[in-house]
Amino acid sequence: MFNRGKWISIPPTVDKLWQELDPKLYDEEWFKFQTEAKEERIGKDNLLFSQSQLFYLDYTLKGKQVDGLINNLIIKLYPNEKLYKSSYENVSNALRGILANALISYHFLSGAGFIRISRGNGDYNKSRYNPLMTKRNTIDVLDRLTKADLIEYYPAIFFEKKYKGKVKINRFTSRYRFKFKIFSLFMDNNIGYKDLYKASDFIILKGPNSKTSSKETLQLYRDTDKTNKMRKDLELYNDLLRRNHMNIAGNVSDQDGKDFQFQNYGKRFYSRIFSRGKFNCGGRFYGHWVLEVPSVARQFLYFNGRPTRQVDYSACLLHIMYSTLNIGQHTGKDLYKMVDEDRAWVKAFCTIAPNTNRLRDACMQTIKELGLNWNKKNEDRVYNLAHLVSEAHSEVYKKYFFRGKDIGQVLTNHESNIANEVIMHFVKKNKLILVVHDGFIVENRLKRELVEVMEDKWNKHWRIRGVRSSKPIIRETPHYTFRNTPIVDIFDTFPEYMKQSSFNYKVDS
């Protein structure tokens, strides 16, 4: 057992490590017991509120086995109706999206949770971000599934809530829960995460929703050669992720022994999100469940049963700032350690400050980021930190600090473009890699190659722009993965499952 901070990881068991859909789902009594036990422990009303997952409009199921299941269900749900081609396609899209959410919900909610699905008009606007689902067909299919006793329906509830002395009307969104019959259909038809796809656009553009508000919402855009290339890269990358298996070994619990649920296997794809309505702002990779995992838990990450390592660019943002100014004398230095203060404080402040307009805002957000209270002691410390940073990094401090979100996002765009080049090197070789902003996770055996590629892509990015780059330290984050994974036992225990599995696996000689 490994204990670091409040996270505890237990060595992997065969079930936890390998099963994407538990064979026990064939057993209706087991499923019923699991559901009832959870209801008794938490309470059904609490489950309705706390154990509910948002309905993802942008996920779907594809594959030969899926096609057969969908056709059979449509015959069952529409027994006396002739559906023309367009109607059949719309119903099929709605049913695929609903079943995709059922698949996601099993692992995330252990088969006993609820899905929040709006029955209103505003959530079903068709666009590149929702190409398949319409309100009419989605609600119609949900109603028919309910009538066929495949799902449970809990209508929306309106209730009063007092806030600052005023009565506010809150809406409790409609809930649905999938029954055993749905999951048994998955098992009978060999449908699993290999069949799960994201239908929406992987290239996402956000921007202010008004001239007076900084809140960003989804923006429509016209495709260019640049957006088409980025989308093609992501399609190749996400297809690689879909065909492979990754997981945290064992259970992760807090100090009180309460399990921490973080492996939402529905979130197995990346998108690139750009901001400020511009494709030169942001562009980081978001969406994959590994980004939601505490860093200590990522140290127990396995790819297809193999242990991993994480490597990142140290003080990446500061080195990008120096590189854009053609200042390379800090190459190979830990720029955070050049400031006489705790490294975590320096990192938080230097990351936040370029995305703010005022020193005070940066200081307050730094304290919040560190999980501390805003008091006189911390206030004095963070203002003194700002002074130390201004002395140690005067060139970039004057140029980039407190210049608003656009500057910070333009700098981040350099990071995301370098990350894309690193990723594509491995994707083209069919080698699995995960990105965590300015860091990357690969199998142990690929660590040396990763370091070399990170150095090469960094140098190439700045050489093309004709500047002398400030090269960061490439630092490894130790992973405490278990080397003695019982490979033979897995094959012996679940031979049929391993033959049908969606991930690629080869036993090392």
BELVENJO-V248646 format. One record per backbone hydrogen bond with DSSP energy under -0.5 kcal/mol. NH is the residue of the N-H (numbers start at 1). CO is the residue of the C=O. Records with the same first field share a line. If there is no record, write none. Layout:
# BELVENJO-V248646
NH: CO, CO
This chain:
# BELVENJO-V248646
2: 9
4: 7
7: 4
8: 253
9: 2
10: 251
17: 13
18: 14
19: 14, 15
20: 18
25: 22
26: 23
27: 24
28: 26
31: 27
32: 28
33: 29
34: 30
35: 31
36: 32
37: 33
38: 34
39: 35
40: 36
41: 37
42: 38
43: 38, 39
47: 43
48: 44
49: 45
50: 46
51: 46, 47
53: 114
55: 116
56: 54
57: 55
59: 56
60: 197
62: 195
67: 63
68: 64
69: 65
70: 66
71: 67
72: 68
73: 69
74: 70
75: 71
76: 72
77: 73
78: 74
79: 76
81: 78
83: 81
84: 82
88: 84
89: 85
90: 86
91: 87
92: 88
93: 89
94: 90
95: 91
96: 92
97: 93
98: 94
99: 95
100: 96
101: 97
102: 98
103: 99
104: 100
105: 101
106: 102
107: 103
108: 104
109: 105
110: 106
111: 105
112: 109
114: 51
115: 176
116: 53
117: 115, 174
124: 121
127: 130
130: 127
138: 134
139: 135
140: 136
141: 137
142: 138
143: 139
144: 140
145: 141
146: 142
147: 143
148: 144
149: 146
150: 145
151: 145
152: 177
154: 175
157: 172
159: 170
161: 168
163: 166
166: 163
168: 161, 166
170: 159, 168
172: 157, 170
173: 171
175: 154
176: 115
177: 152
179: 150
182: 179
183: 179
184: 180
185: 181
186: 182
187: 183
188: 184
189: 185
190: 187
191: 186
192: 190
195: 192
196: 193
197: 60
199: 58, 197
200: 58
201: 128
204: 202, 272
206: 274
207: 217
209: 215
210: 213
217: 207
219: 205
228: 224
229: 225
230: 226
231: 227
232: 228
233: 229
234: 230
235: 231
236: 232
237: 233
238: 234
239: 235
240: 236
241: 237
242: 238
243: 239
244: 241
247: 302
249: 300
253: 8
254: 258
257: 254
260: 252
261: 259
262: 260
264: 262
265: 263
267: 264
268: 266
271: 286
272: 202
273: 271, 284
274: 204, 272
275: 281
277: 206
278: 275
281: 278
282: 409
283: 273
284: 273
286: 271, 284
289: 267
291: 288
292: 289
293: 290
297: 294
298: 294
299: 295, 296
300: 297
301: 298
302: 247
303: 306
304: 245, 302
306: 303
308: 301
309: 442
310: 477
311: 440
312: 475
313: 438
314: 312, 473
316: 313
319: 315
320: 316
321: 317
322: 318
323: 319
324: 320
325: 321
326: 323
327: 322
328: 326
331: 328
332: 471
333: 330
335: 333
337: 334
338: 334, 335
339: 336
341: 339
345: 342
346: 342
347: 343
348: 344
349: 345
350: 346
351: 347
352: 348
353: 349
354: 350
355: 352
356: 353
362: 358
363: 359
364: 360
365: 361
366: 362
367: 363
368: 364
369: 365
370: 366
371: 368
372: 367
375: 373
379: 375
380: 376
381: 377
382: 378
383: 379
384: 380
385: 381
386: 382
387: 383
388: 384
389: 385
390: 386
391: 387
392: 388
393: 389
394: 391
397: 393
398: 394
399: 395
400: 396
401: 396, 397
402: 353
403: 400
404: 356
407: 404
408: 354, 404
409: 405
410: 406
411: 407
412: 408
413: 409
414: 410, 411
415: 411
416: 412
417: 413
418: 414
419: 415
420: 416
421: 417
422: 418
423: 419
424: 420
425: 421
426: 422, 423
427: 423
428: 424
429: 426
430: 427
431: 426
434: 441
436: 439
438: 436
439: 436
440: 311
441: 434
442: 309
444: 307
446: 443
447: 444
450: 446
451: 447
452: 448
453: 449
454: 450
455: 451
456: 452
457: 453
458: 454
459: 455
460: 456
461: 457
462: 458
463: 459
464: 460
465: 461
466: 463
467: 462
469: 467
470: 319
471: 469
475: 312, 473
477: 310
478: 476
480: 299
485: 483
487: 485
490: 486
491: 487
492: 488
493: 489
494: 490
498: 494
499: 495
500: 496
501: 497
504: 243
